[in-house]
Amino acid sequence: MQSPTGAYPASPTFSAYRGYSWLRDGAFIAEGVSRHGDVPGADAFHAWCARVVGDRAGQVDSLVSRAARGAEVPVSEMLPTRFTLDGVDGADDWWDFQLDGYGTWLWALREHSVRHGGTVPGVEKGVRTAARYLTAFWHLPCYDWWEEHVEQRHVATLGAIHAGLRAAAGLGLLSPAEEAAAGEAVAGIAALVAREGVNAQGGHLRKWLGSDAVDASLLACVEPFGLYPADHPVGAATVAEVERRLATDGGVHRYLDDTFYGGGRWVLLAGLLGWNHARAGRRAEALRYLDWMAAQATPGGDLPEQVSDRLLAPDRLQEWLDRWGPVATPLLWSHGMYLILADELEVRA
């Protein structure tokens, strides 16, 4: 389903996603195919990202310059979170200011480059542009993974930026000044999360700074982003708390107040939780999540975004069916996460 441009469509048939590619979704999809040997496919995606971001270098430079002068930069002028498959800004209204995708792309590019022995050609401008953007604006509130709560600073977003800037420095493409600025941002993120992003009672990460809620996206702060490793008390407590509150019989909810399509269990989040278990050496638990993911496939092999058998808010399902139609199926991010977890567990057909 990869576009000739290199972009991965989020879902080729779902009304609200059709024709668009997200950096976040695509980065995890590219990581999955990279692990399974589709080097040209992952190369093409990363080259597409680099072109899309690099084409906006002038916009980023202007934003950074204005912010440095103390001018307020409206959310509407920030880079979007999704692009058309041709790499242009979409014409549809969306919850666009999301920083995590830029960090996740840099992380995935570094993983792919190390795995296959060399940086994708022609990505330098895009990498440097993304790094400047994140270095300048990492501290701002923005929408989270789920296009919600633009007024908050989300810990999963900070974890993605932390990983992305470390990855950008590791690629060796930044100037000395850019690398130093990225390092300062990485240190600033770590200090901020340690100070305001950890629940004092439970010792786990918070959904956003100051909140006591948890969110399944926090799993990424442990594996793969490594803001807190699995053997750190905060990392271990975060995985345990997400599983305790949000996992049910192999599936994982986003967060307890979720009402999107009634708040079902998400296939990709089962993959993320399984990934954490696999890296921590809990193979049996990880296999249980992989098996649950596979069991959600349609007869044709398509994985959905979420399943609706155990809803947190069943009275809210119909409004979304009326608005956007059936749940997104296939969601390519779900497939990417299945590939990642299968690789972690060395499961092959």
URRABEL-V644788 format. One record per residue. PSI is psi in radians with two decimals (NA if undefined). NEAR is the number of other ideal C-beta (glycine too) atoms within 8 Angstrom. Layout:
# URRABEL-V644788
psi=PSI near=NEAR
psi=PSI near=NEAR
This chain:
# URRABEL-V644788
psi=-0.03 near=6
psi=2.37 near=9
psi=2.63 near=9
psi=-0.39 near=4
psi=-0.28 near=9
psi=-0.27 near=10
psi=2.56 near=13
psi=2.08 near=13
psi=2.42 near=14
psi=-0.83 near=14
psi=2.09 near=13
psi=-0.23 near=7
psi=-0.32 near=7
psi=2.32 near=15
psi=-0.72 near=6
psi=-0.30 near=6
psi=-0.30 near=10
psi=2.27 near=10
psi=0.05 near=7
psi=2.63 near=12
psi=2.31 near=15
psi=2.46 near=10
psi=-0.71 near=13
psi=-0.96 near=15
psi=-0.87 near=13
psi=-0.62 near=14
psi=-0.74 near=15
psi=-0.62 near=15
psi=-0.81 near=14
psi=-0.65 near=16
psi=-0.72 near=14
psi=-0.84 near=15
psi=-0.56 near=13
psi=-0.75 near=14
psi=-0.50 near=10
psi=0.24 near=8
psi=0.05 near=5
psi=1.24 near=8
psi=-0.78 near=8
psi=-0.67 near=6
psi=-0.81 near=10
psi=-0.72 near=13
psi=-0.79 near=10
psi=-0.70 near=11
psi=-0.83 near=15
psi=-0.62 near=16
psi=-0.67 near=13
psi=-0.81 near=13
psi=-0.79 near=15
psi=-0.68 near=15
psi=-0.80 near=11
psi=-0.82 near=11
psi=-0.75 near=15
psi=-0.58 near=10
psi=-0.31 near=7
psi=0.33 near=10
psi=-0.71 near=11
psi=-0.70 near=6
psi=-0.77 near=8
psi=-0.77 near=13
psi=-0.70 near=9
psi=-0.77 near=8
psi=-0.79 near=14
psi=-0.73 near=11
psi=-0.77 near=8
psi=-0.75 near=9
psi=-0.66 near=11
psi=-0.49 near=7
psi=-0.01 near=6
psi=0.12 near=4
psi=2.53 near=6
psi=2.27 near=3
psi=1.99 near=8
psi=2.58 near=6
psi=-0.64 near=8
psi=-0.29 near=6
psi=-0.09 near=6
psi=2.89 near=12
psi=2.57 near=10
psi=2.90 near=10
psi=-0.33 near=14
psi=2.70 near=11
psi=2.75 near=13
psi=2.87 near=10
psi=-0.35 near=11
psi=-0.08 near=6
psi=0.33 near=11
psi=2.85 near=6
psi=2.47 near=6
psi=2.75 near=11
psi=-0.22 near=3
psi=2.56 near=4
psi=2.43 near=2
psi=2.92 near=9
psi=1.40 near=9
psi=-0.53 near=11
psi=1.61 near=13
psi=2.10 near=14
psi=-0.37 near=15
psi=-0.60 near=14
psi=-0.62 near=13
psi=-0.70 near=15
psi=-0.72 near=16
psi=-0.67 near=15
psi=-0.81 near=17
psi=-0.72 near=18
psi=-0.85 near=16
psi=-0.66 near=14
psi=-0.78 near=17
psi=-0.76 near=12
psi=-0.81 near=12
psi=-0.74 near=15
psi=-0.76 near=12
psi=-0.73 near=7
psi=-0.69 near=8
psi=0.23 near=8
psi=0.62 near=5
psi=2.57 near=5
psi=2.48 near=9
psi=2.30 near=12
psi=2.52 near=5
psi=0.31 near=8
psi=-0.08 near=14
psi=-0.82 near=8
psi=-0.76 near=10
psi=-0.73 near=13
psi=-0.82 near=15
psi=-0.64 near=14
psi=-0.81 near=13
psi=-0.72 near=14
psi=-0.71 near=15
psi=-0.73 near=13
psi=-0.85 near=15
psi=-0.68 near=17
psi=-0.64 near=13
psi=-0.54 near=11
psi=0.18 near=11
psi=-0.49 near=13
psi=-0.11 near=6
psi=2.57 near=7
psi=2.60 near=6
psi=3.01 near=13
psi=2.64 near=12
psi=-2.95 near=16
psi=-0.51 near=11
psi=0.24 near=8
psi=0.73 near=9
psi=2.77 near=7
psi=1.09 near=8
psi=-0.28 near=10
psi=-0.09 near=4
psi=2.79 near=10
psi=1.93 near=11
psi=2.34 near=15
psi=-0.65 near=15
psi=-0.65 near=14
psi=-0.79 near=15
psi=-0.66 near=15
psi=-0.69 near=14
psi=-0.72 near=17
psi=-0.75 near=16
psi=-0.83 near=14
psi=-0.70 near=16
psi=-0.74 near=17
psi=-0.62 near=18
psi=-0.72 near=11
psi=-0.73 near=13
psi=-0.75 near=16
psi=-0.67 near=11
psi=-0.41 near=7
psi=-0.30 near=13
psi=0.42 near=6
psi=-0.16 near=9
psi=2.64 near=13
psi=2.84 near=6
psi=-0.69 near=6
psi=-0.72 near=6
psi=-0.68 near=12
psi=-0.69 near=10
psi=-0.74 near=8
psi=-0.70 near=10
psi=-0.73 near=16
psi=-0.68 near=10
psi=-0.70 near=9
psi=-0.74 near=13
psi=-0.80 near=11
psi=-0.68 near=8
psi=-0.70 near=10
psi=-0.83 near=13
psi=-0.74 near=10
psi=-0.72 near=8
psi=-0.81 near=12
psi=-0.72 near=15
psi=-0.58 near=7
psi=-0.71 near=6
psi=-0.13 near=7
psi=0.09 near=11
psi=2.24 near=11
psi=2.15 near=9
psi=-0.60 near=5
psi=-0.85 near=4
psi=-0.29 near=7
psi=0.25 near=9
psi=2.88 near=14
psi=2.67 near=13
psi=2.68 near=15
psi=-0.85 near=10
psi=2.93 near=12
psi=2.21 near=11
psi=-0.18 near=5
psi=2.70 near=8
psi=0.03 near=4
psi=2.81 near=10
psi=2.83 near=14
psi=2.46 near=13
psi=-0.39 near=15
psi=-0.36 near=11
psi=-0.41 near=17
psi=-0.60 near=15
psi=-0.40 near=12
psi=-0.35 near=13
psi=-1.23 near=15
psi=2.08 near=12
psi=-0.07 near=8
psi=-0.40 near=12
psi=0.40 near=8
psi=-0.74 near=12
psi=2.09 near=10
psi=2.88 near=7
psi=-0.51 near=11
psi=0.05 near=6
psi=2.50 near=8
psi=-0.68 near=6
psi=-0.73 near=11
psi=-0.82 near=13
psi=-0.71 near=11
psi=-0.61 near=11
psi=-0.84 near=16
psi=-0.76 near=15
psi=-0.70 near=9
psi=-0.69 near=11
psi=-0.77 near=17
psi=-0.73 near=10
psi=-0.73 near=7
psi=-0.54 near=8
psi=-0.22 near=14
psi=2.42 near=11
psi=1.94 near=9
psi=0.80 near=5
psi=-0.36 near=11
psi=2.81 near=16
psi=2.20 near=16
psi=2.77 near=16
psi=-0.93 near=13
psi=2.85 near=11
psi=-0.47 near=8
psi=0.25 near=7
psi=2.30 near=10
psi=-0.03 near=8
psi=2.09 near=9
psi=0.61 near=12
psi=-0.01 near=14
psi=0.99 near=13
psi=-3.04 near=15
psi=2.33 near=13
psi=2.30 near=14
psi=-0.78 near=18
psi=-0.53 near=13
psi=-0.53 near=15
psi=-0.69 near=16
psi=-0.67 near=16
psi=-0.73 near=14
psi=-0.73 near=16
psi=-0.67 near=18
psi=-0.78 near=16
psi=-0.75 near=13
psi=-0.74 near=13
psi=-0.78 near=13
psi=-0.46 near=9
psi=0.03 near=11
psi=0.20 near=5
psi=1.28 near=8
psi=-0.75 near=9
psi=-0.75 near=6
psi=-0.72 near=9
psi=-0.73 near=15
psi=-0.60 near=10
psi=-0.70 near=10
psi=-0.65 near=16
psi=-0.76 near=15
psi=-0.70 near=9
psi=-0.75 near=12
psi=-0.85 near=17
psi=-0.61 near=8
psi=-0.25 near=7
psi=-0.07 near=10
psi=2.56 near=8
psi=2.93 near=8
psi=-0.48 near=4
psi=-0.03 near=4
psi=0.15 near=6
psi=2.37 near=8
psi=2.37 near=14
psi=3.03 near=14
psi=-0.85 near=13
psi=2.88 near=10
psi=2.64 near=11
psi=0.39 near=9
psi=-0.47 near=6
psi=1.59 near=8
psi=2.51 near=11
psi=-0.53 near=11
psi=1.24 near=10
psi=-0.44 near=7
psi=-0.13 near=6
psi=0.03 near=12
psi=-0.81 near=12
psi=-0.61 near=7
psi=-0.59 near=7
psi=-0.63 near=11
psi=-0.69 near=10
psi=-0.59 near=5
psi=-0.84 near=5
psi=-0.03 near=7
psi=-2.95 near=5
psi=2.77 near=4
psi=2.47 near=11
psi=2.10 near=12
psi=2.02 near=13
psi=2.69 near=13
psi=2.03 near=15
psi=-0.48 near=13
psi=-0.67 near=13
psi=-0.75 near=16
psi=-0.71 near=12
psi=-0.74 near=16
psi=-0.58 near=17
psi=-0.77 near=15
psi=-0.71 near=12
psi=-0.86 near=14
psi=-0.69 near=16
psi=-0.69 near=10
psi=-0.75 near=11
psi=-0.64 near=11
psi=0.06 near=12
psi=0.68 near=5
psi=2.22 near=6
psi=2.70 near=4
psi=NA near=1
